[in-house]
Amino acid sequence: MDLSLPLAKLKWIQKRYLKRLKKLKIETVKDLLFHFPHRYEDFSQILKISQIKINQTFCIKGKVIKIENIKTHKKGIILTQALVSDESGSIKAIWFNQPFLKNLIKKDTYVLLAGKLTIGKNESYLQNPVYEKIKNPDIQPFDPRLTHVGRIVPVYPETEGLTSRWLRFAIKRILKKHLASIKEPLPEFILKKYNLLPIKEAILQIHFPSSFKLAQKAKERFAFQDLLILQLFVLGQRIKRYKEKSAPIPIKIEVVKKFVESLPFKLTQAQRKAAWQILKDMERKIPMSRLLQGDVGSGKTVVATISALNCAKNGYQVAFMAPTEILAKQHFETVHNFLKNFNLNIGLLTSKSDRLFSKKLKNEVVEISKRKLIELTEKGEIDILIGTHALIQDKVKFKKLGLVIVDEQHRFGVEQRAKLCKQSKTKERLIPHLLSMTATPIPRTLSLTIYGDLDISILDEMPRGKRKVNTIIVSPKERQKAYQLIEKEIQKGRQAFVICPRIEPGEKGEVRAVKEEYTKLKEQIFPNFEIEMLHGKLSSKEKERIMKDFREGKINILVSTSVIEVGIDIPNATVMIVEGAERFGLAQLHQFRGRIGRGGEESYFFLFCESSSRKTQKRLKALVETDDGLKLAEADLKLRGPGDFVGKRQWGIPDLSMEYLSDLNLVKTTREAAKEILEQDIYLKKYPLLKKELEKFTGLVHLE
């Protein structure tokens, strides 16, 4: 039987269920079999009625002595009441608003019931127990005929009108008919070497486990398979890169020295080392694919500028892509200032604005039409083109693209980066070198998987003069003290940020929104200060005006969404308040914190938190205790999961395997296994089923 068979072809599944299944992206037999439980209930211990205790999950076996439907007088709720007995005693079971049970569970029927004992006013009873009718009263736990009780029971991700009970029934029926059709995609030697369950046994044990140990082994087998495929993809990309050609770009030592000497500050050793690694990579005929990882304020842009300058001075063009318009404009200004004495043409291309800086125009920044800028780029007259997603439009062509720089690279899809790398019009079809940058420190497990095709340079030194920011968790009672400190800082001539999770208030008003907070601060808290708000819905010109005014000190307090998370550089800002701090990840909060204290003054980062839960307080306390981005990223990975870092949609990794991305041992093991397979058979000709799974994953990975 073909596992790709649509469920619509199975006559026993009603149309209403097909629609509900589709909501969970379940459309084929295989989709249903690979819809795994997210937890299990242990209903495997069958007790006598006399043995059951309060607040203990248990399972009993007995005969239905009496069953009836009763309508309550006050609320009109229909109660289905049953009296169930065994040789040790009797117990009442009550179900709410399920009158059909009276016709399903009839008098003298034998049943298994599972749940907890509830103590009422006058009696104890089972409230809404899970039930299963049995023909044989001597049935034992884990009997293959049992589905919903008397065993370890799977609980699945559900949707409205689609219960775990229905899913158990459907999956069991499909397993009976289709289990034999499932073929093993993993090589035999991998199964043996890593002691993995064969796929048929793993499918059976993940849905209807014989023990919790086997359920865990089944989960690990599927996590291993998914991570192995991810590793095959990543290592395959690396191997593919070694077969591609790029233009070797020699190091112009004198140009680089002149640039370093022109800087108003001294490079850190980490910056020098990273720049050298990048320049040496670009000398090779193999395309560079390097990730420059540095904490907020560690000086990634200057390192990227060194590589861009060296590339341009060798006659090649540079594309520099940023995730937001604000950041693209800031990079344009920074690179323009760094390179004003190096006789280069630098362009800015975003969806709404474009500019050109040219040495020939006496260091002036002049506005030209977008069409003209694209035309100059295609002719090769623009040395460095900085922009947003606008750079990957089909009409943007480079004459001789030598280097692609992508900032905050985790915000761009794999496909977008690949597209930018293919935009050069060179006859030789040379692949440009790729430098990715991120300020989000990447935990070891993720650097070995998601970013495993990249060589990594780390900026682990902060420039001199960068002071530690005072980080303080503020309860609702202590708000006023924080406002007083902001007032003092602004009176000293400093500036402040206030960050909110949303633009508009939530339906229930539970989230302090930008517009709401802006009005409150302007009218009630700080009526004497200049306050503005910044968010993604503002026009390009309005955002530009606000940032210019804030940079020039015309605005005292900027109320903003997370649009300021990356790249905003306001050296005079010394205070930041984050409203609803519990709603942000640690890595994101660390990014926010990096926006203040950039001028070397003492600074304050206030986490306004409405939640008093121990887990929330513990998580935020990690920010107070350390400013080490990598430690915070590791903590975030444990607390919030890898999806927060890599984007589930972009990578198409199932939830089960996403959990295991945090397991360093499993990540290392699957990486080794992938290497072994590729060393034996780089094109996976011996393993067609594994190749098919890899092709399916490659299709998913291009989702953005």
C-alpha positions in Angstrom: 0.0 0.0 0.0 1.3 3.5 -0.9 1.7 5.6 2.2 1.1 8.7 0.1 -2.5 7.6 -0.3 -4.8 10.6 0.5 -7.0 10.0 3.6 -10.0 11.1 1.5 -9.7 7.7 -0.3 -10.4 5.9 3.0 -14.2 5.4 3.1 -14.3 5.1 6.9 -13.0 8.6 7.5 -15.9 11.1 7.4 -15.6 14.4 5.5 -15.9 16.4 8.6 -12.8 14.7 10.0 -10.9 15.3 6.8 -11.3 19.1 7.2 -10.2 18.9 10.8 -7.2 16.8 10.0 -6.2 19.3 7.3 -5.9 22.0 9.9 -3.1 19.8 11.5 -1.6 19.4 8.0 -2.6 15.7 8.0 -3.7 14.7 4.5 -2.1 11.3 3.7 -1.8 7.9 5.4 1.9 8.8 6.1 1.0 12.2 7.6 -1.3 10.5 10.1 1.2 7.8 11.0 3.9 10.5 11.6 1.6 12.7 13.7 3.3 11.8 16.9 2.1 12.1 20.6 3.4 15.1 22.6 2.9 13.2 25.9 1.5 10.0 27.4 -0.9 9.0 30.2 0.0 6.0 32.3 -3.2 4.0 32.6 -1.4 0.7 32.7 -2.0 -0.2 36.4 -5.4 -1.9 36.8 -6.5 -1.7 40.4 -9.4 -3.1 42.3 -12.1 -0.5 43.2 -11.2 -0.9 46.9 -7.6 0.1 46.2 -8.1 3.5 44.6 -7.0 6.7 46.4 -7.7 10.4 46.0 -5.6 12.3 43.5 -4.0 9.2 42.1 -4.3 8.3 38.4 -5.5 4.8 38.1 -7.5 2.3 36.0 -10.2 0.0 37.2 -12.1 -2.9 35.6 -15.7 -3.7 36.4 -19.3 -4.4 35.3 -21.9 -1.7 34.7 -24.7 -2.3 37.2 -26.7 0.8 36.2 -26.5 3.7 33.8 -28.8 6.7 33.3 -29.0 10.3 32.1 -30.1 13.0 34.6 -30.8 16.7 33.8 -29.7 19.1 36.6 -32.3 21.6 37.8 -30.0 24.7 38.1 -27.9 24.7 34.9 -29.8 22.2 32.8 -26.6 20.1 32.3 -27.1 16.4 31.4 -25.2 14.1 33.6 -24.6 10.5 32.6 -24.2 8.4 35.8 -23.0 4.8 35.9 -22.5 2.5 38.8 -19.6 0.1 38.2 -18.7 -2.9 40.4 -16.0 -5.5 40.8 -15.5 -8.2 43.5 -14.1 -5.6 46.0 -16.8 -2.9 45.8 -18.6 -0.3 43.6 -17.9 3.2 42.4 -20.0 5.9 40.6 -18.8 7.4 37.4 -20.2 10.7 36.1 -19.8 12.3 32.6 -20.9 15.8 31.8 -23.0 16.6 28.6 -22.3 13.2 27.0 -25.8 11.7 26.9 -24.8 9.3 24.0 -22.8 7.3 26.5 -26.0 5.7 27.8 -26.4 4.0 24.5 -22.7 3.1 24.2 -22.1 1.7 27.7 -25.1 -0.4 28.5 -26.0 -2.2 31.7 -24.1 -5.5 32.2 -21.3 -4.3 29.9 -17.7 -4.8 31.2 -15.6 -1.6 31.1 -12.2 -0.3 31.9 -12.3 3.2 33.4 -9.3 5.5 34.0 -9.0 8.9 35.8 -8.9 10.4 39.2 -11.2 10.1 42.2 -13.2 13.3 43.0 -14.7 14.0 46.4 -18.2 15.5 46.2 -20.5 16.9 49.0 -22.0 13.5 49.9 -20.0 10.9 47.9 -16.8 10.2 46.0 -17.0 9.4 42.2 -15.0 9.3 39.0 -15.4 12.5 37.0 -15.3 12.2 33.2 -13.2 9.0 33.3 -11.7 7.7 30.1 -13.6 4.5 29.1 -13.2 1.4 27.0 -15.7 -1.5 26.6 -14.2 -5.0 27.0 -15.6 -8.3 26.0 -13.3 -10.4 28.2 -13.4 -9.4 31.9 -10.0 -11.2 32.4 -8.2 -8.9 30.0 -4.7 -7.8 31.2 -2.8 -4.5 30.9 -1.1 -3.9 27.5 -3.4 -6.4 25.8 -3.2 -5.4 22.0 -7.0 -5.0 21.9 -6.8 -2.1 24.4 -6.6 1.4 22.9 -7.6 4.1 25.4 -7.0 2.5 28.8 -5.1 -0.4 30.4 -1.9 0.8 28.9 0.5 3.8 28.3 -1.9 6.0 26.3 -0.7 8.5 23.7 -2.0 12.1 23.8 -1.7 14.0 20.5 -1.7 17.6 19.4 -5.4 18.2 18.7 -7.7 20.7 17.0 -11.4 21.6 17.6 -13.5 18.5 16.9 -10.5 16.2 16.7 -9.7 14.5 19.9 -6.8 12.2 20.9 -9.4 9.4 21.3 -10.4 9.7 17.6 -6.7 9.9 16.6 -5.8 6.8 18.6 -8.7 4.9 17.0 -7.7 6.1 13.4 -3.9 5.5 13.9 -4.5 2.0 15.3 -6.7 1.1 12.3 -4.1 2.5 9.9 -1.2 0.7 11.7 -3.1 -2.7 11.3 -3.3 -2.2 7.5 -0.3 -0.2 6.6 2.6 -0.9 9.1 4.0 -3.5 6.7 4.2 -0.9 3.9 6.6 1.4 5.9 10.2 1.0 4.5 13.4 1.7 6.4 15.2 4.8 5.1 18.2 4.5 7.4 21.2 2.3 6.4 21.5 -1.0 8.2 25.0 -0.2 9.6 23.7 3.1 11.1 20.8 1.3 12.9 23.2 -1.3 14.4 26.1 1.1 15.2 23.8 3.6 17.0 21.4 1.0 18.5 18.3 2.5 16.9 14.9 0.9 16.7 13.9 -0.3 13.2 11.3 2.0 11.7 8.3 -0.4 12.0 9.0 -1.0 15.7 9.6 2.7 16.3 6.3 3.7 14.7 4.4 1.1 16.8 6.2 2.0 20.1 5.8 5.8 19.6 2.0 5.4 19.2 1.3 2.4 21.5 4.4 1.9 23.7 5.0 -1.2 25.7 6.9 0.9 28.2 8.0 4.5 28.8 11.6 3.3 28.0 10.5 2.1 24.5 8.5 5.2 23.9 11.6 7.3 24.6 13.7 5.0 22.3 11.1 5.5 19.6 11.3 9.3 20.0 15.1 9.2 19.9 15.0 7.1 16.7 12.9 9.7 14.9 14.8 12.6 16.3 18.0 10.9 15.1 16.6 10.4 11.6 15.5 14.1 11.3 18.7 15.5 12.6 20.7 13.1 10.4 18.9 14.4 7.4 19.5 18.0 8.5 23.2 17.1 8.9 23.3 15.5 5.5 21.9 18.6 4.0 24.3 21.0 5.8 27.4 18.8 5.1 26.2 18.3 1.6 26.1 22.1 1.2 29.7 22.3 2.4 30.9 19.6 0.1 29.0 21.3 -2.8 30.8 24.5 -2.0 34.2 22.8 -2.4 33.2 21.9 -5.9 32.1 25.5 -6.8 34.5 28.2 -8.0 34.8 31.8 -6.9 37.2 34.6 -7.9 40.3 34.5 -5.7 40.6 38.0 -4.2 44.2 38.8 -3.0 44.8 40.8 0.1 45.9 44.4 -0.6 48.0 44.8 2.5 48.7 48.5 2.0 45.0 49.4 1.5 44.0 47.4 4.6 46.8 49.0 6.7 45.8 52.5 5.5 42.1 51.8 6.5 43.0 50.4 9.9 45.2 53.5 10.6 42.4 55.8 9.5 40.0 54.5 12.2 39.4 56.8 15.2 39.7 53.7 17.5 42.0 50.7 17.8 40.8 47.3 16.6 40.6 44.6 19.2 42.7 41.4 18.8 39.4 39.5 18.0 38.6 42.0 15.2 42.1 41.6 13.7 41.9 37.8 13.9 38.4 37.7 12.3 39.4 40.1 9.5 42.5 38.1 8.7 40.4 34.8 8.6 38.0 36.4 6.2 40.6 38.0 3.9 42.5 34.6 3.8 39.3 32.8 2.9 38.7 35.2 0.0 42.1 34.5 -1.5 41.0 30.9 -2.3 39.2 29.7 -5.5 36.5 28.0 -3.2 33.7 30.4 -2.2 34.0 31.6 1.3 31.0 30.8 3.6 31.8 32.3 6.9 29.7 33.5 9.9 31.0 36.4 11.8 29.5 36.1 15.3 29.9 38.9 17.8 27.9 40.1 20.7 26.1 43.5 20.5 28.7 46.3 20.2 31.6 44.0 19.5 32.4 45.8 16.2 31.3 43.4 13.4 30.6 46.3 10.9 34.2 47.5 10.8 35.4 43.9 10.1 32.8 43.6 7.3 34.0 46.9 5.9 37.6 45.7 5.8 36.5 42.7 3.6 34.3 45.0 1.5 37.1 47.5 0.9 39.6 44.8 -0.1 37.1 43.2 -2.5 36.2 46.6 -4.1 39.8 47.5 -4.5 40.4 44.3 -6.4 37.7 45.4 -9.0 34.8 43.3 -7.6 31.4 44.5 -6.3 30.0 44.0 -2.9 26.3 43.4 -1.9 25.6 44.2 1.8 22.1 43.1 2.9 20.4 44.1 6.2 17.0 42.9 7.5 15.4 46.3 8.1 15.4 49.7 6.3 16.6 51.4 9.5 19.6 49.1 9.7 20.4 49.3 6.0 20.5 53.1 6.2 22.7 53.0 9.3 25.1 50.7 7.6 25.2 53.0 4.6 26.1 56.0 6.8 28.7 54.0 8.7 30.4 52.4 5.7 30.3 55.8 3.9 32.1 57.5 6.9 34.6 54.6 7.1 35.5 54.7 3.4 35.1 58.4 2.5 38.8 58.6 1.6 39.0 55.5 -0.5 37.5 56.7 -3.8 34.5 54.2 -4.0 30.9 54.5 -5.1 28.5 53.3 -2.4 24.8 52.9 -3.1 21.7 52.4 -0.8 18.8 50.5 -2.2 15.7 49.8 -0.1 12.1 49.3 -1.2 11.2 52.9 -0.6 14.4 55.0 -1.0 17.8 55.0 -2.8 20.9 57.0 -2.6 24.4 57.1 -4.1 27.6 58.3 -2.6 30.4 59.0 -5.0 33.9 60.3 -4.5 33.6 62.1 -7.8 30.9 64.2 -6.3 33.1 65.5 -3.5 32.0 63.1 -0.8 28.4 64.2 -1.2 25.4 61.9 -0.6 23.1 62.5 -3.6 19.7 61.1 -4.3 19.2 59.4 -7.7 16.3 57.4 -9.1 16.1 53.7 -8.2 16.2 52.9 -11.9 19.4 54.8 -12.3 21.0 53.1 -9.3 20.1 49.6 -10.6 21.5 50.6 -14.0 24.8 51.8 -12.5 25.0 48.6 -10.5 24.6 46.4 -13.6 27.3 48.5 -15.4 29.7 47.8 -12.5 29.9 51.4 -11.4 28.6 50.8 -7.9 31.4 49.3 -5.8 29.3 48.5 -2.7 25.5 48.3 -2.8 23.8 48.3 0.6 20.1 47.5 1.0 17.3 45.3 2.3 15.4 42.5 0.6 15.3 45.0 -2.4 18.7 43.6 -3.3 17.3 40.3 -4.3 14.8 41.7 -6.8 15.1 40.0 -10.2 15.9 43.4 -11.9 19.0 44.0 -9.6 22.0 42.6 -11.5 25.7 42.9 -10.6 28.4 43.1 -13.3 31.1 41.5 -11.2 29.8 40.5 -7.7 32.7 39.2 -5.5 31.3 39.4 -2.0 27.9 39.1 -0.3 27.6 40.3 3.2 24.4 39.4 5.1 23.7 41.1 8.5 21.6 39.3 11.1 21.7 36.3 8.8 19.2 34.2 10.8 16.5 36.6 9.7 17.0 35.6 6.0 16.0 32.4 4.5 18.5 29.9 3.0 16.9 30.6 -0.4 17.3 34.4 -0.1 21.0 34.1 0.6 21.4 31.7 -2.3 19.6 34.0 -4.6 21.8 36.9 -3.8 24.9 34.8 -4.4 23.6 34.0 -7.9 23.1 37.6 -9.1 26.4 38.2 -10.7 26.6 38.4 -14.5 30.2 37.1 -14.7 30.7 34.9 -17.8 32.6 32.3 -15.7 29.6 31.8 -13.4 31.8 32.3 -10.4 30.0 32.2 -7.0 30.7 35.2 -4.8 32.1 34.8 -1.3 29.6 34.9 1.5 30.0 36.6 4.9 27.1 36.3 7.3 26.9 38.3 10.5 24.9 37.9 13.6 24.8 39.5 17.0 22.8 36.5 18.4 25.4 34.2 20.0 24.7 30.8 18.6 24.7 27.8 21.1 27.1 25.0 20.2 24.4 22.6 19.2 23.0 25.0 16.6 26.4 25.9 15.2 26.9 22.2 14.5 23.6 21.8 12.8 21.8 24.8 11.4 25.0 26.7 10.8 27.2 23.7 10.2 28.0 24.6 6.6 29.6 27.9 7.7 33.1 28.5 9.1 32.7 30.6 12.2 34.7 33.7 13.4 33.9 34.9 16.9 34.4 38.4 18.2 34.7 37.6 21.9 36.3 40.9 23.0 34.4 44.2 23.6 36.0 47.5 22.5 37.5 49.5 25.3 35.2 52.0 27.1 32.1 49.7 26.9 30.7 49.6 30.4 28.4 46.9 31.9 24.8 48.0 31.9 22.9 47.9 35.2 20.0 45.4 34.7 17.1 45.7 37.1 13.8 43.7 37.3 11.0 46.1 38.2 7.7 44.9 39.7 4.5 47.0 39.2 5.0 48.6 42.6 8.4 49.9 41.8 7.6 51.6 38.5 7.7 55.1 39.9 11.3 54.7 41.0 12.3 53.8 37.5 10.5 56.8 36.1 12.3 59.1 38.6 15.7 57.7 37.4 14.7 58.3 33.7 13.9 61.9 34.7 17.3 62.4 36.3 19.1 60.9 33.3 17.2 63.1 30.8 18.0 66.2 32.9 21.7 65.3 32.5 21.1 65.4 28.8 20.8 61.7 28.2 18.1 59.8 26.3 15.8 56.8 26.9 14.1 54.0 25.0 10.8 52.4 26.1 10.1 49.0 24.3 6.6 47.5 24.0 5.6 44.1 22.6 2.9 45.3 20.2 1.8 48.4 18.3 -2.0 48.2 19.1 -3.4 47.1 22.5 -4.4 43.5 22.6 -8.1 42.6 22.6 -8.1 42.1 26.3 -5.8 45.0 26.9 -3.3 42.8 28.6 -0.3 44.0 26.6 1.0 47.6 27.0 1.1 48.7 23.4 3.2 51.4 21.8 0.4 53.9 21.1 -1.1 53.4 24.5 2.2 53.7 26.3 3.3 56.7 24.2 0.1 58.6 25.1 0.5 57.7 28.8 4.1 58.8 29.0 3.5 62.0 27.0 0.4 63.2 28.9 0.9 61.8 32.4 4.4 60.8 33.3 6.8 63.1 31.3 4.7 66.0 30.0 7.8 68.2 29.9 9.9 65.9 27.7 10.0 65.4 23.9 8.6 61.9 23.2 8.1 60.1 19.9 7.0 56.6 18.9 8.6 54.3 16.3 7.0 51.1 14.8 6.9 49.1 11.6 3.7 50.7 10.3 5.2 54.2 10.0 6.2 55.4 6.5 9.8 55.2 5.5 10.3 59.0 5.6 8.6 59.2 9.0 10.9 56.5 10.5 13.9 58.2 9.0 12.9 61.6 10.5 12.3 60.1 13.9 15.7 58.3 14.0 17.5 61.4 12.8 15.8 63.6 15.4 16.6 61.0 18.1 20.2 60.7 17.0 20.5 64.5 17.1 19.1 64.7 20.6 15.8 66.4 19.6 13.8 63.5 21.2 14.3 62.6 24.9 12.3 59.3 24.9 11.6 57.0 22.1 8.7 54.5 22.5 9.2 51.6 20.1 8.4 48.1 19.2 11.2 45.5 18.7 12.1 47.3 15.5 15.1 48.7 17.4 16.4 45.2 18.3 19.3 45.3 15.9 21.7 47.9 14.7 20.4 51.1 16.2 23.3 53.2 17.4 22.5 56.0 19.8 25.6 56.6 22.0 23.7 59.2 24.2 21.0 56.7 25.2 21.6 55.5 28.8 18.2 54.1 29.9 15.8 51.5 28.5 12.5 50.2 29.8 11.1 47.0 28.4 7.4 46.6 29.0 6.1 43.0 29.4 9.7 41.8 29.5 8.5 38.2 30.2 7.1 38.2 26.6 10.6 38.4 25.0 13.3 35.8 24.8 16.6 36.2 26.7 18.6 36.6 23.4 16.2 39.3 22.2 16.3 41.2 25.6 20.1 41.0 25.4 19.9 42.6 22.0 17.8 45.4 23.4 20.3 45.9 26.2 23.1 46.3 23.7 21.3 49.5 22.3 22.3 51.5 25.5 25.5 52.5 27.1 27.3 52.7 23.8 28.8 56.1 24.7 30.6 54.7 27.8 28.3 56.3 30.4 26.7 54.4 33.2 23.4 52.9 31.9 20.2 51.3 33.2 18.1 48.5 31.7 14.7 48.1 33.4 12.7 44.9 32.9 9.1 45.8 33.7 7.5 42.5 34.5 3.8 41.8 35.3 4.4 38.1 36.0 5.4 36.9 39.5 5.9 33.2 38.4 9.1 31.6 39.6 10.0 30.4 36.1 9.7 34.0 34.7 11.7 35.5 37.5 14.4 32.9 37.2 14.7 33.5 33.4 14.9 37.3 33.8 17.4 36.9 36.7 19.8 35.3 34.2 20.0 38.7 32.5 20.8 40.4 35.8 23.6 38.0 36.6 25.4 37.9 33.2 26.0 40.0 30.1 27.7 37.0 28.4 25.5 36.6 25.3 26.5 33.0 24.7 25.5 31.9 28.2 22.1 33.7 27.7 21.7 32.1 24.4 22.3 28.6 25.9 19.8 29.4 28.7 17.2 30.6 26.1 17.8 27.4 24.2 16.9 25.3 27.2 14.0 27.5 28.3 12.3 28.3 25.0 13.6 25.8 22.6 15.6 26.0 19.3 12.6 27.2 17.3 13.2 30.7 18.8 16.6 30.7 17.2 16.2 29.0 13.9 12.6 29.6 12.9 10.5 26.4 12.5 8.9 27.5 9.2 12.2 28.3 7.6 13.8 25.0 8.4 10.8 22.7 8.3 12.0 20.6 11.3 9.2 18.6 13.1 8.5 19.7 16.7 9.8 16.4 18.1 13.2 16.8 16.5 13.3 20.6 17.2 13.3 19.6 20.9 16.3 17.4 20.4 18.3 20.2 18.7 19.3 21.2 22.2 20.9 17.8 22.8 24.6 18.3 22.1 25.5 14.6 22.2 22.8 13.7 19.7 23.8 16.5 17.5 27.4 15.4 17.5 26.4 11.7 17.0 24.2 12.5 13.9 26.9 14.7 12.5 29.4 11.8 12.7 26.8 9.4 11.2 26.2 11.9 8.3 29.9 12.1 7.6 30.2 8.3 7.5 27.3 8.0 5.0 28.7 10.7 2.8 32.2 9.3 2.8 30.8 6.0 1.6 28.3 7.4 -0.9 28.2 11.1 -1.5 25.2 11.0 -3.9 23.3 8.5 -1.6 22.9 6.1 -4.6 22.9 3.1 -2.3 20.3 4.6 0.0 17.4 5.8 -2.3 14.9 6.1 0.5 17.3 8.3 2.5 17.9 10.4 -0.6 14.1 10.8 -1.0 13.8 12.0 2.6 16.7 14.5 2.0 15.0 15.8 -1.1 11.8 16.3 0.8 13.7 18.2 3.5 15.5 20.3 0.9 12.1 21.4 -0.4 11.0 22.3 3.1 14.1 24.2 3.9 13.4 26.8 1.3 10.3 28.0 3.1 10.6 31.5 4.5 
